[in-house]
Amino acid sequence: MEKLFLLMVMFATCCAAPRDMSGKVFTFPRESKIDLVKLLTHKQSFNALTTCLRYQTDLSRNHVLMSLATPTKFNAFVLFKPELDNTMRMHALDGVADFKSLAIAPNTWHSMCATWSSATGLAQLWLDGKATIKKFIKTGALTGQPISVLGQEQDTYGGGYDINQSFIGMITEVHMWDTVIPSTEIKRYMAEQYVTPGNVFNWRALEFEITGQVLVEDMRDVK
């Protein structure tokens, strides 16, 4: 029983109450199919989404930054870096679009925001202050209890992780809104200025669970 308890402590840490993550960073130090951060929310219906985060990695292979799945759509909303150079892939409602000709230097901090509207099906990426063109992915509301994960892609609802798509690096300042927020707010985020906190995920009051060897570190120790 004692060994089981130790394993539970080692491989799963649950933050039941919202935690202010200001000045903190999630560090994913190894290639793994068990290391992830699950972000918790009570929202179950989305007519639009905006997600912003900052990250650093030296990976050149496929890897996932964020994966949101519902019981009926495993790729309900995904930010995926394919092996293709200077390309970022976004999924919405199992549809997909590639955003190309991006300056994605390895081992460099990047600020990224992604927007998607269920009414128009249009999606857009912002990377380090620059906006891409808008691309159509899919229309329709995103419904059902979401499971949202940093660092792994879900091939099933809350599972099916692939070690060859796992993220290695650091992620910080994650926010998600259930609207397409104004470009003025995105520009403020890109400039590391104050933005209205996300109403789905708020880095300053984040509810999350860590599984595996993901560390919470001070930003000043890694940047």
PyRosetta script that sets phi, psi and omega in degrees:
from pyrosetta import init, pose_from_sequence

init()
pose = pose_from_sequence("MEKLFLLMVMFATCCAAPRDMSGKVFTFPRESKIDLVKLLTHKQSFNALTTCLRYQTDLSRNHVLMSLATPTKFNAFVLFKPELDNTMRMHALDGVADFKSLAIAPNTWHSMCATWSSATGLAQLWLDGKATIKKFIKTGALTGQPISVLGQEQDTYGGGYDINQSFIGMITEVHMWDTVIPSTEIKRYMAEQYVTPGNVFNWRALEFEITGQVLVEDMRDVK")
pose.set_psi(1, -40.4)
pose.set_omega(1, 179.3)
pose.set_phi(2, -64.2)
pose.set_psi(2, -40.8)
pose.set_omega(2, 178.5)
pose.set_phi(3, -63.4)
pose.set_psi(3, -40.8)
pose.set_omega(3, 178.4)
pose.set_phi(4, -61.6)
pose.set_psi(4, -42.0)
pose.set_omega(4, 179.2)
pose.set_phi(5, -62.5)
pose.set_psi(5, -42.4)
pose.set_omega(5, 179.6)
pose.set_phi(6, -63.9)
pose.set_psi(6, -39.4)
pose.set_omega(6, 177.8)
pose.set_phi(7, -64.8)
pose.set_psi(7, -39.6)
pose.set_omega(7, 178.5)
pose.set_phi(8, -63.4)
pose.set_psi(8, -40.5)
pose.set_omega(8, 177.7)
pose.set_phi(9, -65.7)
pose.set_psi(9, -38.8)
pose.set_omega(9, -176.9)
pose.set_phi(10, -68.8)
pose.set_psi(10, -41.3)
pose.set_omega(10, -169.4)
pose.set_phi(11, -104.1)
pose.set_psi(11, -6.3)
pose.set_omega(11, 178.7)
pose.set_phi(12, -148.3)
pose.set_psi(12, 122.1)
pose.set_omega(12, 175.7)
pose.set_phi(13, -121.8)
pose.set_psi(13, 124.2)
pose.set_omega(13, -176.0)
pose.set_phi(14, -112.2)
pose.set_psi(14, 126.5)
pose.set_omega(14, 174.3)
pose.set_phi(15, -100.5)
pose.set_psi(15, 98.5)
pose.set_omega(15, -175.0)
pose.set_phi(16, -68.8)
pose.set_psi(16, -35.3)
pose.set_omega(16, -178.5)
pose.set_phi(17, -102.5)
pose.set_psi(17, 150.5)
pose.set_omega(17, 177.3)
pose.set_phi(18, -57.0)
pose.set_psi(18, 141.4)
pose.set_omega(18, -178.1)
pose.set_phi(19, -122.0)
pose.set_psi(19, 133.5)
pose.set_omega(19, 175.0)
pose.set_phi(20, -75.8)
pose.set_psi(20, 112.4)
pose.set_omega(20, -176.5)
pose.set_phi(21, -99.4)
pose.set_psi(21, 15.3)
pose.set_omega(21, 178.4)
pose.set_phi(22, -55.9)
pose.set_psi(22, 130.8)
pose.set_omega(22, -179.8)
pose.set_phi(23, 76.9)
pose.set_psi(23, 8.4)
pose.set_omega(23, -179.2)
pose.set_phi(24, -111.8)
pose.set_psi(24, 165.4)
pose.set_omega(24, 179.8)
pose.set_phi(25, -147.3)
pose.set_psi(25, 142.4)
pose.set_omega(25, 170.4)
pose.set_phi(26, -86.6)
pose.set_psi(26, 126.5)
pose.set_omega(26, 177.3)
pose.set_phi(27, -109.9)
pose.set_psi(27, 121.6)
pose.set_omega(27, 176.2)
pose.set_phi(28, -104.7)
pose.set_psi(28, 100.8)
pose.set_omega(28, -166.8)
pose.set_phi(29, -91.6)
pose.set_psi(29, -3.8)
pose.set_omega(29, -173.2)
pose.set_phi(30, -149.6)
pose.set_psi(30, 162.5)
pose.set_omega(30, 173.2)
pose.set_phi(31, -76.9)
pose.set_psi(31, 125.1)
pose.set_omega(31, -171.7)
pose.set_phi(32, -159.8)
pose.set_psi(32, 156.9)
pose.set_omega(32, 171.2)
pose.set_phi(33, -110.9)
pose.set_psi(33, 11.1)
pose.set_omega(33, 176.7)
pose.set_phi(34, -121.3)
pose.set_psi(34, -13.7)
pose.set_omega(34, -177.4)
pose.set_phi(35, -83.1)
pose.set_psi(35, 120.7)
pose.set_omega(35, -179.9)
pose.set_phi(36, -163.7)
pose.set_psi(36, 165.1)
pose.set_omega(36, 172.0)
pose.set_phi(37, -121.7)
pose.set_psi(37, 122.1)
pose.set_omega(37, 177.1)
pose.set_phi(38, -96.7)
pose.set_psi(38, 125.3)
pose.set_omega(38, 179.3)
pose.set_phi(39, -96.5)
pose.set_psi(39, 133.7)
pose.set_omega(39, -171.5)
pose.set_phi(40, -107.7)
pose.set_psi(40, 137.5)
pose.set_omega(40, 176.5)
pose.set_phi(41, -150.4)
pose.set_psi(41, 154.5)
pose.set_omega(41, 176.5)
pose.set_phi(42, -93.8)
pose.set_psi(42, -7.8)
pose.set_omega(42, -178.2)
pose.set_phi(43, -72.0)
pose.set_psi(43, 139.9)
pose.set_omega(43, -177.8)
pose.set_phi(44, -131.5)
pose.set_psi(44, 7.6)
pose.set_omega(44, 179.2)
pose.set_phi(45, -144.8)
pose.set_psi(45, 129.8)
pose.set_omega(45, -175.8)
pose.set_phi(46, -135.7)
pose.set_psi(46, 125.6)
pose.set_omega(46, 173.7)
pose.set_phi(47, -97.1)
pose.set_psi(47, -8.1)
pose.set_omega(47, 178.0)
pose.set_phi(48, -165.6)
pose.set_psi(48, 163.0)
pose.set_omega(48, 177.2)
pose.set_phi(49, -145.9)
pose.set_psi(49, 142.5)
pose.set_omega(49, 164.7)
pose.set_phi(50, -130.9)
pose.set_psi(50, 129.5)
pose.set_omega(50, 176.4)
pose.set_phi(51, -124.5)
pose.set_psi(51, 132.3)
pose.set_omega(51, 174.7)
pose.set_phi(52, -126.1)
pose.set_psi(52, 142.5)
pose.set_omega(52, 175.8)
pose.set_phi(53, -159.4)
pose.set_psi(53, 163.9)
pose.set_omega(53, 172.8)
pose.set_phi(54, -120.3)
pose.set_psi(54, 143.0)
pose.set_omega(54, -176.3)
pose.set_phi(55, -151.6)
pose.set_psi(55, 160.3)
pose.set_omega(55, 173.3)
pose.set_phi(56, -142.6)
pose.set_psi(56, 134.2)
pose.set_omega(56, 176.9)
pose.set_phi(57, -154.4)
pose.set_psi(57, 158.5)
pose.set_omega(57, 172.6)
pose.set_phi(58, -112.0)
pose.set_psi(58, 13.5)
pose.set_omega(58, -178.6)
pose.set_phi(59, -69.4)
pose.set_psi(59, 140.8)
pose.set_omega(59, 171.4)
pose.set_phi(60, -110.5)
pose.set_psi(60, -15.7)
pose.set_omega(60, 178.2)
pose.set_phi(61, -81.6)
pose.set_psi(61, 175.2)
pose.set_omega(61, 174.3)
pose.set_phi(62, -55.8)
pose.set_psi(62, 140.3)
pose.set_omega(62, 172.9)
pose.set_phi(63, -160.2)
pose.set_psi(63, 158.7)
pose.set_omega(63, -174.6)
pose.set_phi(64, -113.9)
pose.set_psi(64, 133.6)
pose.set_omega(64, 173.3)
pose.set_phi(65, -89.1)
pose.set_psi(65, -52.3)
pose.set_omega(65, -178.7)
pose.set_phi(66, -141.8)
pose.set_psi(66, 142.6)
pose.set_omega(66, 177.3)
pose.set_phi(67, -136.3)
pose.set_psi(67, 124.1)
pose.set_omega(67, 175.5)
pose.set_phi(68, -117.7)
pose.set_psi(68, 122.7)
pose.set_omega(68, -179.5)
pose.set_phi(69, -122.5)
pose.set_psi(69, 150.5)
pose.set_omega(69, 171.4)
pose.set_phi(70, -120.4)
pose.set_psi(70, 170.7)
pose.set_omega(70, -178.8)
pose.set_phi(71, -58.3)
pose.set_psi(71, -24.3)
pose.set_omega(71, -177.6)
pose.set_phi(72, -110.7)
pose.set_psi(72, -14.5)
pose.set_omega(72, -178.4)
pose.set_phi(73, -132.0)
pose.set_psi(73, 103.7)
pose.set_omega(73, -178.1)
pose.set_phi(74, -72.6)
pose.set_psi(74, -28.5)
pose.set_omega(74, 174.4)
pose.set_phi(75, -108.8)
pose.set_psi(75, 55.8)
pose.set_omega(75, -178.5)
pose.set_phi(76, -65.7)
pose.set_psi(76, -38.8)
pose.set_omega(76, 174.2)
pose.set_phi(77, -160.1)
pose.set_psi(77, 116.3)
pose.set_omega(77, -174.1)
pose.set_phi(78, -138.0)
pose.set_psi(78, 137.7)
pose.set_omega(78, 170.9)
pose.set_phi(79, -110.9)
pose.set_psi(79, 112.0)
pose.set_omega(79, -168.8)
pose.set_phi(80, -129.3)
pose.set_psi(80, 130.9)
pose.set_omega(80, 175.8)
pose.set_phi(81, -101.2)
pose.set_psi(81, 105.5)
pose.set_omega(81, 177.3)
pose.set_phi(82, -75.0)
pose.set_psi(82, 170.0)
pose.set_omega(82, -179.9)
pose.set_phi(83, -68.2)
pose.set_psi(83, -16.2)
pose.set_omega(83, 177.6)
pose.set_phi(84, -59.3)
pose.set_psi(84, 137.0)
pose.set_omega(84, -179.2)
pose.set_phi(85, -65.5)
pose.set_psi(85, 139.6)
pose.set_omega(85, 170.5)
pose.set_phi(86, 55.0)
pose.set_psi(86, 35.9)
pose.set_omega(86, -179.5)
pose.set_phi(87, -130.2)
pose.set_psi(87, 137.4)
pose.set_omega(87, 172.5)
pose.set_phi(88, -123.5)
pose.set_psi(88, 138.2)
pose.set_omega(88, -176.6)
pose.set_phi(89, -111.8)
pose.set_psi(89, 136.5)
pose.set_omega(89, 176.8)
pose.set_phi(90, -122.1)
pose.set_psi(90, 132.9)
pose.set_omega(90, 173.1)
pose.set_phi(91, -108.6)
pose.set_psi(91, 144.8)
pose.set_omega(91, 170.9)
pose.set_phi(92, -146.8)
pose.set_psi(92, 125.8)
pose.set_omega(92, -179.1)
pose.set_phi(93, 52.2)
pose.set_psi(93, 39.5)
pose.set_omega(93, -179.7)
pose.set_phi(94, 71.5)
pose.set_psi(94, -0.6)
pose.set_omega(94, 170.4)
pose.set_phi(95, -84.2)
pose.set_psi(95, 172.8)
pose.set_omega(95, -173.7)
pose.set_phi(96, -150.1)
pose.set_psi(96, 148.6)
pose.set_omega(96, 171.5)
pose.set_phi(97, -146.3)
pose.set_psi(97, 140.7)
pose.set_omega(97, 175.3)
pose.set_phi(98, -101.8)
pose.set_psi(98, 132.2)
pose.set_omega(98, 175.5)
pose.set_phi(99, -107.1)
pose.set_psi(99, 120.2)
pose.set_omega(99, -167.3)
pose.set_phi(100, -112.4)
pose.set_psi(100, 174.3)
pose.set_omega(100, 177.3)
pose.set_phi(101, 58.5)
pose.set_psi(101, 38.2)
pose.set_omega(101, 178.1)
pose.set_phi(102, -95.1)
pose.set_psi(102, 145.9)
pose.set_omega(102, 178.1)
pose.set_phi(103, -89.4)
pose.set_psi(103, 88.1)
pose.set_omega(103, -177.0)
pose.set_phi(104, -110.0)
pose.set_psi(104, 83.1)
pose.set_omega(104, -179.6)
pose.set_phi(105, -74.3)
pose.set_psi(105, 140.6)
pose.set_omega(105, 177.8)
pose.set_phi(106, -73.6)
pose.set_psi(106, 157.2)
pose.set_omega(106, 175.6)
pose.set_phi(107, 54.8)
pose.set_psi(107, 38.2)
pose.set_omega(107, -178.8)
pose.set_phi(108, -136.4)
pose.set_psi(108, 141.9)
pose.set_omega(108, 175.9)
pose.set_phi(109, -71.5)
pose.set_psi(109, 131.0)
pose.set_omega(109, 177.1)
pose.set_phi(110, -123.6)
pose.set_psi(110, 142.2)
pose.set_omega(110, 171.8)
pose.set_phi(111, -105.7)
pose.set_psi(111, 127.3)
pose.set_omega(111, -176.2)
pose.set_phi(112, -135.5)
pose.set_psi(112, 137.8)
pose.set_omega(112, 171.4)
pose.set_phi(113, -127.9)
pose.set_psi(113, 143.9)
pose.set_omega(113, 179.1)
pose.set_phi(114, -131.4)
pose.set_psi(114, 134.8)
pose.set_omega(114, 178.8)
pose.set_phi(115, -124.1)
pose.set_psi(115, 149.9)
pose.set_omega(115, 176.1)
pose.set_phi(116, -152.0)
pose.set_psi(116, 135.5)
pose.set_omega(116, 179.0)
pose.set_phi(117, -113.9)
pose.set_psi(117, 128.8)
pose.set_omega(117, 179.2)
pose.set_phi(118, -71.7)
pose.set_psi(118, -27.8)
pose.set_omega(118, -176.9)
pose.set_phi(119, -71.0)
pose.set_psi(119, -42.9)
pose.set_omega(119, -177.4)
pose.set_phi(120, -101.7)
pose.set_psi(120, -20.1)
pose.set_omega(120, -175.2)
pose.set_phi(121, 76.8)
pose.set_psi(121, 4.7)
pose.set_omega(121, -175.9)
pose.set_phi(122, -83.6)
pose.set_psi(122, 141.0)
pose.set_omega(122, 178.1)
pose.set_phi(123, -128.8)
pose.set_psi(123, 154.5)
pose.set_omega(123, 179.3)
pose.set_phi(124, -150.4)
pose.set_psi(124, 146.8)
pose.set_omega(124, 175.0)
pose.set_phi(125, -114.1)
pose.set_psi(125, 146.3)
pose.set_omega(125, 168.9)
pose.set_phi(126, -121.0)
pose.set_psi(126, 130.2)
pose.set_omega(126, 178.8)
pose.set_phi(127, -131.8)
pose.set_psi(127, 118.2)
pose.set_omega(127, 176.9)
pose.set_phi(128, 52.0)
pose.set_psi(128, 43.3)
pose.set_omega(128, 173.7)
pose.set_phi(129, 92.5)
pose.set_psi(129, -8.1)
pose.set_omega(129, -177.5)
pose.set_phi(130, -111.1)
pose.set_psi(130, 135.2)
pose.set_omega(130, 179.8)
pose.set_phi(131, -93.0)
pose.set_psi(131, 141.9)
pose.set_omega(131, 173.2)
pose.set_phi(132, -83.8)
pose.set_psi(132, 176.1)
pose.set_omega(132, 167.7)
pose.set_phi(133, -68.3)
pose.set_psi(133, 163.0)
pose.set_omega(133, 175.1)
pose.set_phi(134, -88.7)
pose.set_psi(134, 142.4)
pose.set_omega(134, 179.1)
pose.set_phi(135, -130.7)
pose.set_psi(135, 145.0)
pose.set_omega(135, 177.3)
pose.set_phi(136, -79.6)
pose.set_psi(136, 133.4)
pose.set_omega(136, 173.2)
pose.set_phi(137, -115.0)
pose.set_psi(137, -68.1)
pose.set_omega(137, -178.5)
pose.set_phi(138, -166.6)
pose.set_psi(138, 145.5)
pose.set_omega(138, 175.3)
pose.set_phi(139, -97.1)
pose.set_psi(139, 164.6)
pose.set_omega(139, 178.6)
pose.set_phi(140, 118.4)
pose.set_psi(140, 148.4)
pose.set_omega(140, -177.9)
pose.set_phi(141, -74.7)
pose.set_psi(141, 148.7)
pose.set_omega(141, 175.6)
pose.set_phi(142, -97.9)
pose.set_psi(142, 113.5)
pose.set_omega(142, -175.8)
pose.set_phi(143, -130.5)
pose.set_psi(143, 160.3)
pose.set_omega(143, -179.7)
pose.set_phi(144, 106.5)
pose.set_psi(144, 152.5)
pose.set_omega(144, -179.4)
pose.set_phi(145, -60.3)
pose.set_psi(145, 115.1)
pose.set_omega(145, -177.2)
pose.set_phi(146, -81.4)
pose.set_psi(146, 147.3)
pose.set_omega(146, 165.5)
pose.set_phi(147, -113.8)
pose.set_psi(147, 115.8)
pose.set_omega(147, -174.9)
pose.set_phi(148, -113.6)
pose.set_psi(148, 129.2)
pose.set_omega(148, -171.2)
pose.set_phi(149, -131.7)
pose.set_psi(149, 136.7)
pose.set_omega(149, 168.8)
pose.set_phi(150, -98.0)
pose.set_psi(150, 133.2)
pose.set_omega(150, 171.1)
pose.set_phi(151, 94.9)
pose.set_psi(151, -6.9)
pose.set_omega(151, 179.4)
pose.set_phi(152, -144.1)
pose.set_psi(152, 152.0)
pose.set_omega(152, 171.2)
pose.set_phi(153, -99.3)
pose.set_psi(153, 140.8)
pose.set_omega(153, -179.0)
pose.set_phi(154, -96.9)
pose.set_psi(154, 113.4)
pose.set_omega(154, 174.9)
pose.set_phi(155, -86.3)
pose.set_psi(155, -14.0)
pose.set_omega(155, 170.2)
pose.set_phi(156, -133.6)
pose.set_psi(156, 175.3)
pose.set_omega(156, -179.6)
pose.set_phi(157, -70.8)
pose.set_psi(157, 99.1)
pose.set_omega(157, -179.8)
pose.set_phi(158, 80.2)
pose.set_psi(158, 25.7)
pose.set_omega(158, 179.9)
pose.set_phi(159, -171.7)
pose.set_psi(159, -161.5)
pose.set_omega(159, -179.5)
pose.set_phi(160, 69.8)
pose.set_psi(160, 33.8)
pose.set_omega(160, -176.1)
pose.set_phi(161, -71.6)
pose.set_psi(161, 147.2)
pose.set_omega(161, -176.6)
pose.set_phi(162, -118.5)
pose.set_psi(162, 119.7)
pose.set_omega(162, -178.8)
pose.set_phi(163, -58.9)
pose.set_psi(163, -29.5)
pose.set_omega(163, -177.5)
pose.set_phi(164, -79.0)
pose.set_psi(164, -3.2)
pose.set_omega(164, 175.0)
pose.set_phi(165, -119.6)
pose.set_psi(165, 7.8)
pose.set_omega(165, -178.5)
pose.set_phi(166, -70.7)
pose.set_psi(166, 152.0)
pose.set_omega(166, -179.1)
pose.set_phi(167, -90.7)
pose.set_psi(167, 138.0)
pose.set_omega(167, 171.6)
pose.set_phi(168, -125.0)
pose.set_psi(168, 123.2)
pose.set_omega(168, -178.7)
pose.set_phi(169, 148.9)
pose.set_psi(169, -147.5)
pose.set_omega(169, -175.7)
pose.set_phi(170, -134.1)
pose.set_psi(170, 142.1)
pose.set_omega(170, 177.5)
pose.set_phi(171, -132.1)
pose.set_psi(171, 139.0)
pose.set_omega(171, -179.1)
pose.set_phi(172, -149.8)
pose.set_psi(172, 167.8)
pose.set_omega(172, 173.5)
pose.set_phi(173, 49.7)
pose.set_psi(173, 55.3)
pose.set_omega(173, 180.0)
pose.set_phi(174, -86.9)
pose.set_psi(174, 127.4)
pose.set_omega(174, 173.8)
pose.set_phi(175, -134.2)
pose.set_psi(175, 148.4)
pose.set_omega(175, 171.0)
pose.set_phi(176, -140.1)
pose.set_psi(176, 137.9)
pose.set_omega(176, 177.6)
pose.set_phi(177, -119.9)
pose.set_psi(177, 153.2)
pose.set_omega(177, 177.0)
pose.set_phi(178, -94.5)
pose.set_psi(178, 31.0)
pose.set_omega(178, 174.4)
pose.set_phi(179, -141.6)
pose.set_psi(179, 166.4)
pose.set_omega(179, 166.1)
pose.set_phi(180, -85.8)
pose.set_psi(180, 105.7)
pose.set_omega(180, -174.3)
pose.set_phi(181, -73.8)
pose.set_psi(181, 155.8)
pose.set_omega(181, -177.8)
pose.set_phi(182, -60.9)
pose.set_psi(182, 151.0)
pose.set_omega(182, 179.3)
pose.set_phi(183, -61.0)
pose.set_psi(183, -28.3)
pose.set_omega(183, 177.9)
pose.set_phi(184, -63.1)
pose.set_psi(184, -37.4)
pose.set_omega(184, 177.6)
pose.set_phi(185, -69.3)
pose.set_psi(185, -40.7)
pose.set_omega(185, 178.6)
pose.set_phi(186, -62.4)
pose.set_psi(186, -41.6)
pose.set_omega(186, 178.9)
pose.set_phi(187, -63.4)
pose.set_psi(187, -35.4)
pose.set_omega(187, 177.1)
pose.set_phi(188, -66.9)
pose.set_psi(188, -40.0)
pose.set_omega(188, 177.1)
pose.set_phi(189, -62.7)
pose.set_psi(189, -44.5)
pose.set_omega(189, 179.8)
pose.set_phi(190, -59.7)
pose.set_psi(190, -34.2)
pose.set_omega(190, -179.0)
pose.set_phi(191, -86.4)
pose.set_psi(191, 7.2)
pose.set_omega(191, -179.8)
pose.set_phi(192, 59.0)
pose.set_psi(192, 37.5)
pose.set_omega(192, 174.2)
pose.set_phi(193, -101.3)
pose.set_psi(193, 173.5)
pose.set_omega(193, -178.1)
pose.set_phi(194, -67.4)
pose.set_psi(194, 134.7)
pose.set_omega(194, 172.8)
pose.set_phi(195, -127.7)
pose.set_psi(195, 155.6)
pose.set_omega(195, 174.6)
pose.set_phi(196, -60.8)
pose.set_psi(196, 125.3)
pose.set_omega(196, -175.1)
pose.set_phi(197, -59.7)
pose.set_psi(197, 151.2)
pose.set_omega(197, 177.3)
pose.set_phi(198, -62.0)
pose.set_psi(198, 142.5)
pose.set_omega(198, 178.6)
pose.set_phi(199, -95.6)
pose.set_psi(199, -2.0)
pose.set_omega(199, 170.4)
pose.set_phi(200, -101.3)
pose.set_psi(200, -56.0)
pose.set_omega(200, 172.7)
pose.set_phi(201, -126.2)
pose.set_psi(201, 129.3)
pose.set_omega(201, -177.2)
pose.set_phi(202, -125.0)
pose.set_psi(202, 113.7)
pose.set_omega(202, -177.1)
pose.set_phi(203, -58.7)
pose.set_psi(203, -25.9)
pose.set_omega(203, -178.4)
pose.set_phi(204, -86.9)
pose.set_psi(204, -5.8)
pose.set_omega(204, 175.8)
pose.set_phi(205, -153.1)
pose.set_psi(205, 67.3)
pose.set_omega(205, -169.5)
pose.set_phi(206, -95.4)
pose.set_psi(206, 129.3)
pose.set_omega(206, 170.8)
pose.set_phi(207, -100.5)
pose.set_psi(207, 123.9)
pose.set_omega(207, -175.1)
pose.set_phi(208, -154.5)
pose.set_psi(208, 162.6)
pose.set_omega(208, 173.2)
pose.set_phi(209, -128.7)
pose.set_psi(209, 134.9)
pose.set_omega(209, 176.2)
pose.set_phi(210, -103.4)
pose.set_psi(210, 132.5)
pose.set_omega(210, 172.8)
pose.set_phi(211, -120.8)
pose.set_psi(211, 134.2)
pose.set_omega(211, 179.4)
pose.set_phi(212, 82.4)
pose.set_psi(212, -155.4)
pose.set_omega(212, -173.0)
pose.set_phi(213, -98.4)
pose.set_psi(213, 67.8)
pose.set_omega(213, 171.1)
pose.set_phi(214, -110.1)
pose.set_psi(214, 130.7)
pose.set_omega(214, -174.7)
pose.set_phi(215, -105.9)
pose.set_psi(215, 146.9)
pose.set_omega(215, 168.7)
pose.set_phi(216, -102.0)
pose.set_psi(216, 115.8)
pose.set_omega(216, -176.4)
pose.set_phi(217, -123.3)
pose.set_psi(217, 162.7)
pose.set_omega(217, 173.8)
pose.set_phi(218, -75.4)
pose.set_psi(218, 134.8)
pose.set_omega(218, -179.8)
pose.set_phi(219, -58.1)
pose.set_psi(219, -36.3)
pose.set_omega(219, -177.3)
pose.set_phi(220, -64.9)
pose.set_psi(220, -18.3)
pose.set_omega(220, 179.8)
pose.set_phi(221, -88.2)
pose.set_psi(221, -9.2)
pose.set_omega(221, -175.9)
pose.set_phi(222, -124.3)
pose.set_psi(222, -8.6)
pose.set_omega(222, -173.8)
pose.set_phi(223, -113.8)
pose.dump_pdb("model.pdb")
